[in-house]
Amino acid sequence: AATAKSAAAAPPPGAGVEGQHAGAGAVVSGGVKAAGVRVQLGFELGKRRTRAKGAEAALALDDDADDELGPSKRRKLQRLDEDEVSAQHIIAQIPTDRDQLFAFPINWSLAEQYKVITTDVKKWVTKKIKEYLGEEERTLIKFILEQLQKRCSAAHLMEELSPVLAEDTPLFVIKLWRALIFHTLHAEHSA
């Protein structure tokens, strides 16, 4: 949190970005000169967190923090259920290289049979379009899903979406293709 102490410890004008390293609870300050205006920056370093060792995977707070937050709590390791193991196995099968990803054979009939495109992929596309455009553009979502139902290639979809998504198109199509492959393979493993 910015503090009044940071203004008092200001570096000399024209010094650029400066600062000092300090321990927990110390105030670090610095200044930036931009367009002839000097701006003071400051923040207070928080308590340091450490990793707990042993059979449990947990974050333990320092002793000082225990007074504020109560006794340290640790989460026990939990076994992954079959679905989580299956999901990790499926993800490991999906190529990360773009060319290999786009060449990956998709079982379109299985995707249709289990309604992968109209359920799982539709949710994903709706969420991502809202993230990219700031609103749920239903016409665009419908267009993307129709293209997938026509079994279009990733390259064709990229060409079609370039005017709308511009520089975000390659990343969007790569992620879409990974989601499509994942949900199709998941349906295949669940069958």
WOPEMO-V251414 format. One record per residue. N is the residue number from 0. RES is the residue in three letters. OMEGA is omega as a letter, one per 20 degrees, with the letter a starting at -180 (none if undefined). BURIAL is + if it has 16 or more other ideal C-beta (glycine too) atoms within 10 Angstrom, else -. Layout:
# WOPEMO-V251414
n=<N:N>
res=<RES:RES>
omega=<OMEGA:OMEGA>
burial=<BURIAL:BURIAL>
This chain:
# WOPEMO-V251414
n=<0:1:2:3:4:5:6:7:8:9:10:11:12:13:14:15:16:17:18:19:20:21:22:23:24:25:26:27:28:29:30:31:32:33:34:35:36:37:38:39:40:41:42:43:44:45:46:47:48:49:50:51:52:53:54:55:56:57:58:59:60:61:62:63:64:65:66:67:68:69:70:71:72:73:74:75:76:77:78:79:80:81:82:83:84:85:86:87:88:89:90:91:92:93:94:95:96:97:98:99:100:101:102:103:104:105:106:107:108:109:110:111:112:113:114:115:116:117:118:119:120:121:122:123:124:125:126:127:128:129:130:131:132:133:134:135:136:137:138:139:140:141:142:143:144:145:146:147:148:149:150:151:152:153:154:155:156:157:158:159:160:161:162:163:164:165:166:167:168:169:170:171:172:173:174:175:176:177:178:179:180:181:182:183:184:185:186:187:188:189:190>
res=<ALA:ALA:THR:ALA:LYS:SER:ALA:ALA:ALA:ALA:PRO:PRO:PRO:GLY:ALA:GLY:VAL:GLU:GLY:GLN:HIS:ALA:GLY:ALA:GLY:ALA:VAL:VAL:SER:GLY:GLY:VAL:LYS:ALA:ALA:GLY:VAL:ARG:VAL:GLN:LEU:GLY:PHE:GLU:LEU:GLY:LYS:ARG:ARG:THR:ARG:ALA:LYS:GLY:ALA:GLU:ALA:ALA:LEU:ALA:LEU:ASP:ASP:ASP:ALA:ASP:ASP:GLU:LEU:GLY:PRO:SER:LYS:ARG:ARG:LYS:LEU:GLN:ARG:LEU:ASP:GLU:ASP:GLU:VAL:SER:ALA:GLN:HIS:ILE:ILE:ALA:GLN:ILE:PRO:THR:ASP:ARG:ASP:GLN:LEU:PHE:ALA:PHE:PRO:ILE:ASN:TRP:SER:LEU:ALA:GLU:GLN:TYR:LYS:VAL:ILE:THR:THR:ASP:VAL:LYS:LYS:TRP:VAL:THR:LYS:LYS:ILE:LYS:GLU:TYR:LEU:GLY:GLU:GLU:GLU:ARG:THR:LEU:ILE:LYS:PHE:ILE:LEU:GLU:GLN:LEU:GLN:LYS:ARG:CYS:SER:ALA:ALA:HIS:LEU:MET:GLU:GLU:LEU:SER:PRO:VAL:LEU:ALA:GLU:ASP:THR:PRO:LEU:PHE:VAL:ILE:LYS:LEU:TRP:ARG:ALA:LEU:ILE:PHE:HIS:THR:LEU:HIS:ALA:GLU:HIS:SER:ALA>
omega=<r:a:r:r:a:a:a:a:a:r:a:a:r:a:a:r:a:r:r:a:a:a:a:r:a:r:r:a:r:r:r:r:a:r:r:a:a:a:r:r:r:r:r:r:a:r:r:r:r:r:r:r:r:a:a:r:a:r:r:r:r:a:a:a:r:a:a:a:a:a:r:r:a:r:r:r:r:r:r:r:a:r:r:r:r:r:r:r:r:a:r:a:a:a:r:r:a:a:r:r:a:r:a:a:r:r:a:a:r:r:r:a:a:r:a:a:a:r:a:a:r:r:a:a:a:a:a:r:r:r:a:a:r:r:a:a:a:r:r:r:r:r:a:a:r:r:r:r:r:r:r:r:r:r:r:r:r:r:a:a:a:r:a:a:r:a:r:a:a:a:r:a:r:r:r:a:r:r:r:r:a:a:r:r:r:r:r:a:a:a:none>
burial=<-:-:-:-:-:+:-:-:+:+:+:-:-:-:-:-:-:-:-:-:-:-:-:-:-:-:+:+:+:+:+:-:-:-:-:-:-:-:-:-:+:+:-:-:-:-:-:-:-:-:-:-:-:-:-:-:-:-:-:+:+:-:-:-:+:-:-:-:-:-:-:-:-:-:-:-:-:-:-:-:-:-:-:-:-:-:+:-:-:+:-:-:-:+:-:-:-:-:-:-:+:+:-:+:-:+:-:+:-:-:+:-:-:+:-:+:+:-:-:+:+:+:-:+:+:+:-:+:+:-:-:+:-:-:-:-:+:-:-:+:+:-:+:+:+:-:+:+:-:-:-:-:-:+:-:-:+:+:-:+:+:-:-:+:+:-:-:-:+:-:-:+:+:+:-:+:+:+:+:+:+:+:+:+:+:+:+:-:-:-:->
